[in-house]
């Protein structure tokens, strides 16, 4: 069950990342290039273009939650 949850989360991460990149590309080619090569440019884009970027960002955030939950469910607790 945990592996499936993690896999769904990974798919959401990829879809959200591509979607956010496309939104950056729609805004400007420079945003898209920055997202590819400069750390934290995606976060700056999300903050400065919240209305455009909130859905892809929240998709990625949901993906992270599922990946973390799936990982926690898949690994036995060590005592």
C-alpha positions in Angstrom: 0.0 0.0 0.0 2.8 2.4 0.9 4.6 1.8 -2.4 1.4 2.6 -4.4 0.9 5.7 -2.4 4.5 6.7 -3.1 4.1 6.0 -6.8 1.0 8.2 -7.0 2.9 10.9 -5.2 5.8 10.7 -7.6 3.4 11.0 -10.6 1.8 14.1 -9.0 5.3 15.6 -8.4 6.2 15.1 -12.1 2.9 16.4 -13.4 3.1 19.4 -11.1 6.7 20.1 -12.1 5.9 20.0 -15.8 2.8 22.1 -15.3 4.7 24.7 -13.3 7.4 24.8 -16.0 4.8 25.3 -18.7 3.3 28.2 -16.7 6.7 29.7 -16.4 7.2 29.3 -20.2 3.9 31.0 -20.9 5.1 34.0 -18.8 8.5 34.3 -20.3 11.3 32.1 -21.8 13.6 33.5 -19.2 11.4 32.1 -16.4 11.6 28.7 -18.0 15.3 28.8 -18.4 15.8 30.0 -14.9 13.6 27.2 -13.6 15.8 24.7 -15.3 19.2 26.0 -14.3 19.0 28.2 -11.3 18.0 26.9 -7.8 14.9 28.5 -6.2 13.7 30.3 -9.3 10.6 28.1 -9.3 9.8 29.2 -5.8 10.3 32.8 -6.7 8.0 32.3 -9.7 5.3 30.7 -7.4 5.5 33.6 -5.0 5.5 36.3 -7.6 2.8 34.7 -9.8 0.6 33.0 -7.2 -2.6 33.1 -9.2 -1.0 31.4 -12.1 1.2 29.0 -10.2 -0.9 27.9 -7.2 -2.5 24.9 -8.8 0.7 23.3 -10.1 2.5 24.2 -6.8 -0.3 22.6 -4.7 -0.2 19.5 -7.0 3.5 19.1 -6.2 2.9 19.7 -2.5 0.3 17.0 -2.5 2.7 14.7 -4.3 5.3 15.3 -1.6 2.8 14.5 1.1 1.9 11.2 -0.6 5.6 10.3 -1.2 6.4 10.9 2.5 3.4 9.0 3.7 4.1 6.1 1.3 7.7 6.0 2.4 6.7 6.0 6.1 4.2 3.2 5.4 6.7 1.0 3.5 9.5 1.0 5.9 9.2 -0.8 9.2 10.0 1.2 12.3 13.3 0.4 13.9 13.3 0.2 17.7 
